[in-house]
Amino acid sequence: MVYLSLDKAYIAAGESFKLGLTDATPDASSPSSYSYTITGEGVTTDHFVGETSLSGNIQLGVNNTGFKTFVTTADFPAGDNSLDLTLSSGSTSVTLKVYSSNHYQTLNTKIDLTDTFDTWRKKTNSFVARLDSLESGTSDIKAQTLIGNGISDTYVLNFQVVGANPYFFDINIDGITQNPFDAYTIDGTSNSIVFTDTPPADSVISVLHKFAIGATFKEITEDFDVGGTLRVGEELFIDTQLTNVNVGTTLTDFGSRINQLEDETATVQTMTITAAGGTTSSYVLGFTVDTENPYFFHVNIDGITQNPADAYTITESSNTIVFSEVPPTDSVISIIHHSFTEITNDLSVAGDVFVTDKITHTGDENTSLRFPADDTVAI
């Protein structure tokens, strides 16, 4: 299925816009490009700069997505108000509102004291157009609640899914978030969700489809500051660098830096255990641990995250995990261990540094500063 997107919801005649085309359900037989068609009352190729046809093809690239930029002319036939320009590919289409240059000016400019009355009039009209676009630009959230029957692992959804990528869905069963990596798959052909494990009888299954939230993508050409957390649904495309404004560090030259990051990343070790008999609280790990700090471990029992403060302890000498309470019979225990990362340069810390056991002098293993117990320091 083809998904179309625009970088703008509206423009003034003479401005440009970018069309994005994504193959949301790619397979081995999918084409490498898709056709598009532009239609609008009275619109011809003369109303676009450099275009010889109102149809063409967009070549797909990264993430099965392709883009094409169009530049309109100032005499675009929008009349005294605006014209709806429709861009289609197959049965999918998006609409761009193009406002007349006779009554509208670039929609992202503000009114200035030196503006003439005509310029002031056009900018005021543009402000109204912006409000109209915001009011009509809200997308519906696709959501559904299902009740598990304890038998079926497949449930048909009552809305049309766009793309089979499980990361475009938020799934909860009885309030427990399901891992999109392995807990379920999306079948775009049958419009259904297929669970790896059959949901229990009478369980409440909450499904939220996020792919269709927002019909436009945002291209940012200037500095973009994030005061809190930037959450990305799938991919983040960056031309130059990411900068941490608090410490001035940057991530640049992405082609080589990603490889470097992969080399520098701490080893992540995982294993899954099935609890035996509901009588054992201690389990030998299938990998070598390098710390007894429980916060270096992410542990789940039947999908429920265990609190590292009191739910389990790690014993390095025996390479085991010991639970405070015996896991239930046949429960699935998931363990992820994030090992240490070696820092080879100076490290400046603005806040506190928390050390579980000791600080050791490199190359001089019998010299260390230890914290063996509360209120105790040993050298």
C-alpha angles and dihedrals in degrees: 000000000000120000120198126201138176130210090220136035093209141005138186116246108274095037129106134240136187126229118208123199123192130184097220095187106036123178138162092283096050116120121244092231138028132210126240135194130202120209134174137142109284093353118146136165088268088073092062128065113241097354120130096179139030089226135053146127134284117210114223120231135160114013090007089287132128133184138204127187121216126195117204126207125240091245093061106151097251095133116211094325126016145311129221109232113200121206114192140183114182108313094339123091142167129199129225120193112221115197124210117261087216091070106015134059131196102314098223098057124097130224114269128202090237094054118120118239091257092052091045089051093051093047092049090052088050091055090054089048090053091054092048091051093049092050093051097037099076113118126213118249111230110223139154139177119216132186116224117232096199091239111064127065093188126072127181114229122226093221132061112262119218110209130355095242105128091208089071088068134072108207126184130178113198088340095309114122113234120224109245089207096070113347098082147355131215120233107204093184096058093028092233144123120237119201122210090220122034110254113243120261114277091009115147112238116197117197124189120179111204103177096087096048103114122010095216135063122218122235110196115200099174136051112302118202121200114197095188133010125335109212118196121195096208120332138011117204115204126178101195125002151327115232130198101215093198096061102015095239118146138197108217141163093037097196094064099024094060089055089049091049090051089054092047098043116112116250115266113208122191140181140167124220130190110217111244120225096329090264104093124084097173125070131180112233122232093225135050115264121213100194141032092215104121091206089072088065131072109203129184131181112200089339095309115121114235120223109245090207095070114349098082146356132215123225111200097190093058096029092232142134117221120198123213089222125033110256113241121262113282092002114151114240115199118194127187119183120198106199128202127292117216114228112206099181134058114296120211117192121192094194136027127320114218117207121187099199122344151342111231129200109241112247091008102077096174092060114080146134109236137192100198096166143359113303090003130118122184131186 
